[in-house]
């Protein structure tokens, strides 16, 4: 089944990676010459259409460029683990009940920046890989592997048997995130926007961390909190990196 992705960076990175595009739709008199050149190299069909036609295809700021693609592929957890460099300390992110595609897209973007090896999302009652996720990720959807798990707690148990530690982001009975040692094979678990970690998933965490908050707001956006924690993990593992 085909779907549409949109926005220059999202489409351009897909072309640069050699991923398949069924058809490229560009605004009449398009200025994206670099996109057109890559599309021609890969023999991707191009159609020049009106802004109204593009607006009907997608709901968002398409920047005059829309691509028809196959649905994004999900990887199995086994495929994800097999792709990790044996010299690297593994790092996975699990999203427990995340529903906002903007949050997932932003998490993918940060995950790419810090070298996360994969993201695990729930198969039910959670956001999947949508055109909005692709747009917000600015192309990171092409570089970070995503797995859909039917049972998150079972997936955590399987990963723990493989030597992973599970760290949950939580506000109750949790240590300050700056006190944690993240230099282990790690799964960072982020809860849903409104309810945080589910009880079952929280029970499977080896430890939990919290972000100190001194203002009147009681929580942070899920993708912002994830970004802070991922960079703390990166800093913990690479204290002298440039």
Helices and strands as residue ranges (DSSP letters): E 2-6, H 8-16, E 23-27, H 33-41, E 46-49, H 51-57, E 65-70, H 77-82, E 91-95, H 101-114, E 118-122, H 131-136, G 140-142, E 146-149, H 152-161, E 165-169, E 175-176, G 177-179, E 186-190, H 199-203, E 207-210, H 222-237
